Amino acid sequence: MADDAPDEVVQLDRPADHVLRVTLNRPAVRNAINGAMAQALEAAIDLSEADESVRVVILAAVGDKSFCAGADLTTATTGRGGDLITARGGFAGFVRAQRAKPWIAAVNSNALGGGLELCLACDMVVAARSARFGLPEVKRGIFAGAGGVFRLPRAIPRAVALEMIATGAPISADRAYELGLVNRVVDDAALMEATLALAQAVQVNAPLSVRQSLMLARLADELDEAELWRRNAEVGRLIVASEDAREGPRAFLEKRSPNWKGR
């Protein structure tokens, strides 16, 4: 499995207008990340960012055993752990990647270790009711070094996050929803339908407004308020001067759907 081709381990399709779906496809090893998958995920990000027709991306997975089990241990324990990391994207070519467009994780089953870290790197999460979320690294003598140990306390209450990190115990999808870690919990069979509905609710909006709003929102925990206000003013000037800022009110007054240009 270590020599899988990138176009086999990550599949791309267009399930709806302006929506790209990126699907992890190594179900025999619980969609564990190997070198080919890391390269393919980074390439999928590049494609989605460059393609103006893509407004939102879904990160999905094949199978019913695991969304992603994290690092492929065969790769990690045979001296090729560096294959799991890319220079721009970090682990899986994903967790540190610069992305302007929104990503929604469609979590079909367990998202443990690196799988949860992929979710934490996304903007939104829709979970099947059978899914579980956790960082079990301490049970293996390692740690969640792909962002999990600091992103999880930002995503849920600190005390709960510290317990999950220190014990390695997972939580259910329903508990993850209660804590604000996921946006929706649905019956397993309804996962993709619900994820596509959320993607549709995003993509009907002005793409430049969505991208710039998310860019600033992602910085909320990292910058002080003075810097956030400065960035806020920059975004405001960019949006006000855009074609879409003129198209939105015009379409509303003309009682029609807007024709967004993304500029």
C-alpha positions as CSV (number, residue, x, y, z in Angstrom):
1,M,0.0,0.0,0.0
2,A,3.0,2.4,0.5
3,D,3.4,2.7,-3.3
4,D,-0.3,3.6,-4.0
5,A,-0.8,6.1,-6.8
6,P,-2.1,9.5,-5.6
7,D,-5.1,9.4,-7.9
8,E,-6.1,6.1,-6.4
9,V,-5.8,7.0,-2.7
10,V,-7.6,10.3,-3.0
11,Q,-10.5,10.6,-5.4
12,L,-12.0,13.8,-6.7
13,D,-15.5,14.5,-8.0
14,R,-18.1,17.2,-8.4
15,P,-21.3,16.2,-6.5
16,A,-23.0,19.6,-7.0
17,D,-22.5,22.9,-8.6
18,H,-19.4,24.7,-7.2
19,V,-18.7,21.8,-4.9
20,L,-15.6,19.7,-5.0
21,R,-15.5,16.4,-3.1
22,V,-12.1,15.0,-2.0
23,T,-12.4,11.4,-0.8
24,L,-9.8,9.5,1.2
25,N,-9.7,6.0,-0.4
26,R,-7.6,3.5,1.6
27,P,-10.4,1.7,3.5
28,A,-8.4,-1.5,4.0
29,V,-6.1,0.5,6.3
30,R,-8.8,2.8,7.8
31,N,-7.8,5.6,5.4
32,A,-4.4,6.0,7.1
33,I,-2.2,8.7,5.6
34,N,0.7,7.5,3.5
35,G,3.0,9.5,1.3
36,A,0.8,9.2,-1.8
37,M,-2.2,10.4,0.1
38,A,-0.3,13.4,1.5
39,Q,0.8,14.4,-2.0
40,A,-2.6,13.9,-3.3
41,L,-4.3,16.0,-0.6
42,E,-1.9,18.8,-1.2
43,A,-2.6,18.6,-4.9
44,A,-6.3,18.7,-4.3
45,I,-5.9,21.9,-2.2
46,D,-4.0,23.5,-5.1
47,L,-6.6,22.5,-7.6
48,S,-9.5,23.8,-5.4
49,E,-7.8,27.1,-4.8
50,A,-7.0,27.6,-8.5
51,D,-10.4,26.6,-9.9
52,E,-12.7,29.6,-9.8
53,S,-15.7,27.3,-10.2
54,V,-15.0,25.7,-6.8
55,R,-16.6,27.6,-3.9
56,V,-16.6,24.9,-1.2
57,V,-14.8,21.6,-0.7
58,I,-16.0,18.4,1.1
59,L,-13.4,16.1,2.7
60,A,-14.9,12.6,2.8
61,A,-13.8,9.0,3.2
62,V,-14.6,5.6,1.8
63,G,-15.7,2.8,4.1
64,D,-17.5,2.5,7.4
65,K,-14.6,1.6,9.7
66,S,-12.8,4.9,9.9
67,F,-12.8,8.4,8.5
68,C,-9.0,8.5,9.0
69,A,-6.8,6.6,11.4
70,G,-4.0,9.1,11.2
71,A,-0.5,8.2,10.1
72,D,0.1,4.9,8.3
73,L,2.3,3.1,10.8
74,T,3.9,1.0,8.2
75,T,5.3,4.2,6.6
76,A,6.0,5.9,10.0
77,T,7.9,2.9,11.4
78,T,10.1,2.0,8.4
79,G,12.1,5.2,8.3
80,R,9.8,7.0,5.9
81,G,7.8,9.2,8.3
82,G,8.9,12.3,6.3
83,D,6.7,11.1,3.4
84,L,3.6,11.9,5.5
85,I,4.5,15.6,5.6
86,T,4.8,18.2,2.8
87,A,6.7,21.4,3.0
88,R,3.6,23.6,2.5
89,G,0.9,21.5,4.0
90,G,2.5,19.7,7.0
91,F,1.0,16.4,8.0
92,A,-1.1,14.8,5.2
93,G,-0.3,17.8,3.0
94,F,-3.2,19.4,4.8
95,V,-3.1,20.5,8.4
96,R,-0.9,23.6,7.8
97,A,-2.0,24.3,4.2
98,Q,-3.1,27.8,3.3
99,R,-6.7,27.6,2.1
100,A,-9.0,30.5,1.2
101,K,-12.0,28.4,0.4
102,P,-14.1,26.6,3.0
103,W,-13.7,22.9,3.7
104,I,-16.3,20.7,5.3
105,A,-15.3,17.3,6.8
106,A,-17.9,14.6,6.3
107,V,-17.0,12.2,9.1
108,N,-18.4,8.8,8.3
109,S,-16.8,6.9,11.3
110,N,-14.0,7.2,13.7
111,A,-11.8,10.3,13.4
112,L,-9.0,9.5,15.8
113,G,-5.5,10.9,16.1
114,G,-4.5,12.4,12.7
115,G,-8.1,11.9,11.6
116,L,-9.3,14.4,14.2
117,E,-6.5,16.7,13.3
118,L,-7.8,16.7,9.7
119,C,-11.2,17.7,11.0
120,L,-9.7,20.5,13.2
121,A,-8.0,21.9,10.1
122,C,-11.3,22.1,8.3
123,D,-13.8,24.9,8.8
124,M,-16.9,22.8,9.5
125,V,-17.7,19.2,10.3
126,V,-20.8,17.0,9.7
127,A,-20.7,13.7,11.5
128,A,-22.4,10.4,11.2
129,R,-24.0,9.4,14.5
130,S,-21.7,6.4,14.8
131,A,-18.5,8.5,14.6
132,R,-16.1,9.1,17.4
133,F,-13.5,11.7,17.9
134,G,-10.3,11.5,19.9
135,L,-6.6,11.9,20.3
136,P,-5.2,8.5,21.5
137,E,-1.6,9.3,20.9
138,V,-0.6,9.2,24.6
139,K,-1.7,5.6,24.6
140,R,1.0,4.9,22.1
141,G,3.8,7.0,23.7
142,I,3.5,9.7,21.1
143,F,1.6,13.0,20.8
144,A,-0.8,14.7,18.5
145,G,1.8,16.8,16.7
146,A,-0.3,17.8,13.7
147,G,-2.1,20.5,15.6
148,G,-4.4,18.5,17.8
149,V,-2.9,19.4,21.1
150,F,-3.5,23.2,20.6
151,R,-6.4,23.3,18.1
152,L,-8.6,21.0,20.2
153,P,-8.6,23.4,23.3
154,R,-9.5,26.2,20.9
155,A,-12.4,24.2,19.5
156,I,-14.1,22.9,22.7
157,P,-14.0,23.9,26.4
158,R,-10.4,23.7,27.7
159,A,-11.1,21.3,30.6
160,V,-12.7,18.8,28.3
161,A,-10.0,19.1,25.7
162,L,-7.2,18.6,28.3
163,E,-9.0,15.4,29.5
164,M,-9.3,14.1,26.0
165,I,-5.6,14.8,25.4
166,A,-4.3,13.4,28.7
167,T,-6.5,10.2,28.7
168,G,-6.6,9.5,25.0
169,A,-10.3,8.6,25.4
170,P,-12.7,9.4,22.5
171,I,-16.0,11.1,22.6
172,S,-19.2,10.3,20.7
173,A,-20.5,12.4,17.8
174,D,-23.4,13.6,19.9
175,R,-21.0,14.7,22.6
176,A,-18.8,16.4,20.0
177,Y,-21.9,18.3,18.8
178,E,-22.8,19.4,22.4
179,L,-19.3,20.7,22.8
180,G,-19.3,22.6,19.4
181,L,-16.7,20.4,17.8
182,V,-19.1,19.5,14.9
183,N,-21.8,21.4,13.2
184,R,-24.3,18.6,12.5
185,V,-24.8,15.0,13.6
186,V,-27.0,12.9,11.4
187,D,-27.9,9.2,10.9
188,D,-25.1,7.4,9.1
189,A,-27.1,7.0,5.9
190,A,-27.9,10.7,5.7
191,L,-24.3,11.9,6.1
192,M,-23.5,13.0,2.5
193,E,-27.0,14.4,2.0
194,A,-26.5,16.6,5.1
195,T,-23.0,17.6,4.1
196,L,-24.1,18.6,0.6
197,A,-26.9,20.6,2.1
198,L,-24.4,22.6,4.2
199,A,-22.1,23.0,1.2
200,Q,-25.0,24.3,-0.8
201,A,-25.9,26.8,1.9
202,V,-22.3,28.1,1.7
203,Q,-21.8,28.1,-2.1
204,V,-25.0,30.2,-2.9
205,N,-23.3,33.1,-1.1
206,A,-20.8,35.6,-2.7
207,P,-17.6,33.6,-2.8
208,L,-15.3,36.6,-2.2
209,S,-17.4,37.6,0.9
210,V,-17.2,34.0,2.2
211,R,-13.4,33.7,1.6
212,Q,-12.6,37.0,3.2
213,S,-14.9,36.6,6.1
214,L,-13.5,33.1,6.9
215,M,-10.0,34.5,6.5
216,L,-10.6,37.0,9.3
217,A,-12.6,34.6,11.5
218,R,-9.7,32.1,11.4
219,L,-7.4,34.7,12.8
220,A,-9.7,35.5,15.8
221,D,-7.8,33.5,18.3
222,E,-4.3,34.5,17.0
223,L,-4.3,38.3,16.8
224,D,-5.1,41.0,19.3
225,E,-8.2,43.2,18.8
226,A,-6.3,46.1,17.4
227,E,-4.8,44.0,14.6
228,L,-8.1,42.4,14.0
229,W,-9.7,45.8,13.5
230,R,-7.0,46.7,11.1
231,R,-7.5,43.6,9.1
232,N,-11.3,44.1,9.3
233,A,-10.9,47.5,7.6
234,E,-8.8,46.0,4.9
235,V,-11.4,43.3,4.2
236,G,-14.2,45.9,4.2
237,R,-12.5,48.0,1.6
238,L,-11.9,45.0,-0.6
239,I,-15.5,43.8,-0.4
240,V,-17.1,47.2,-0.9
241,A,-15.0,47.7,-4.0
242,S,-16.0,44.3,-5.5
243,E,-18.4,43.6,-8.3
244,D,-20.2,41.2,-6.1
245,A,-21.0,44.0,-3.6
246,R,-22.9,45.8,-6.4
247,E,-24.5,42.6,-7.7
248,G,-25.9,41.4,-4.4
249,P,-28.2,44.5,-3.7
250,R,-29.1,44.7,-7.4
251,A,-30.2,41.1,-7.5
252,F,-32.2,41.6,-4.3
253,L,-34.0,44.6,-5.7
254,E,-34.7,42.8,-9.0
255,K,-36.0,39.7,-7.1
256,R,-33.6,37.3,-8.8
257,S,-30.7,35.1,-7.8
258,P,-27.3,36.9,-7.9
259,N,-24.8,36.1,-10.5
260,W,-21.6,36.1,-8.4
261,K,-18.2,36.7,-10.0
262,G,-16.0,36.1,-7.0
263,R,-14.4,39.5,-7.5
